[in-house]
Amino acid sequence: MSTSSAVTFDLATKDLDPPLAVIDLAAFDANADDLLRRAEGRPIRLVSKSLRCRYLIERALAKPGFSGLMCYSLAEALWHVESGTCDDILVAYPTADRGALRRLAADERARAAITIMVDSAAHLDFVTAVLGPGHPEIRVCLELDASWRPLRLVHVGTRRSPVFTPRQAAALARSVVARPGFRLVGLMAYEGQIAGLPDATGKRTDALVRWMQRRSARELARRRAEAVRAVRAIAELEFVNGGGSGSIELTLAEPAVTEAAAGSGLIGSTLFDGYTRFRPRPAALFALPVVHKPTARIATLFAGGYIASGPPSASRLPSPYLPAGLRLLPVEGAGEVQTPVTGKPARDLRIGDRVWFRHAKAGELAERFTEYHIVEDGRVVRTVPTYRGEQQNFG
Ligand SMILES: Cc1ncc(COP(=O)(O)O)c(C=O)c1O
């Protein structure tokens, strides 16, 4: 059934009052299948930050092919172990949370399940300073910078790890294995400039982005393989993680990589609209009610200023989706408590009608709503809490 109509979502949620958020389950499942198709049987580690809802995380993890969770905070990973969500969790960002580290050290089950990220000896020092010498063994993953640096002073990609060369990776691996209380089990390198950068936006820069991504992928494949070889000579790695929703097939084409990470591709937020490699269906929508009719051509909605993180630009704004043909006013954008929209369908909107939006990013919508209404076959089949709805906020 096609669910891409305002009427379908209006009817499914007619007894609920907006603002509200829904998950189109058929779209979510189709997106999951598409990620798995692109992975061609290789495992996908699920990126929790892009879902932030246990029901959705568990639904994806139940599909063969998704294996393990990539969390964004250690406190979050501990919560998932306690909740029984998953027993293989990589925390993809280094932690400075002393309380969470103490809880990790004190819990044997958590220590077996969770791997923390390090990119320098300073991270090891921090953990030892918090836990004291002689602490129980902590699983660690080494992060390699996957950015593209074609020239001195040119850096294309995220600013994360200082470990760039295979030699630096080997040096850090040696310092991990030389320390008691740590076990090096993984290597991660996330190529944000490929996985998270759309290459088919319709802008003139697309050709340049594609050229950059080709060059970067070629350079990274060589460097990642060399780094993995060097680190494997020092420690037995259980996994080599790379990529994201936008790069699965490219990342997994590298024999050195054992698994890809992905999450956003399940939700299909607007920043993932412009890729040549895949086209996820919009699976998360939110509805706002019309509360003013300032002119015949403008309807003003309640709330809506759910701006996505990242460099400020129009691409970070939520997008009116249904009824099709609405747009934000450039002078107001999406407002703190009011969001005007205009466009042909605005003429027919009346007080109390709904306008459906898409968020720019996949997981951040869950920070705005305490629950998601799961829509299947044109009706709400269940209502599930987001992280916020479970009183969880990990940053
Ligand atoms: C380490 C890491 N891996 C993978 C991803 C990709 O996640 P997603 O597929 O949800 O965009 C990200 C996103 O920021 C990341 O930080």
The ligand as an ORCA input file, in Angstrom:
! r2SCAN-3c Opt
* xyz 0 1
  C      31.333      6.434     13.427
  C      30.164      6.549     12.529
  N      29.852      5.506     11.751
  C      28.802      5.553     10.919
  C      28.005      6.690     10.843
  C      26.876      6.686      9.860
  O      25.630      6.636     10.447
  P      24.306      6.757      9.594
  O      24.292      5.645      8.629
  O      23.254      6.647     10.610
  O      24.343      8.083      8.927
  C      28.292      7.788     11.618
  C      27.484      9.000     11.513
  O      27.791     10.065     11.949
  C      29.409      7.726     12.494
  O      29.743      8.761     13.275
*
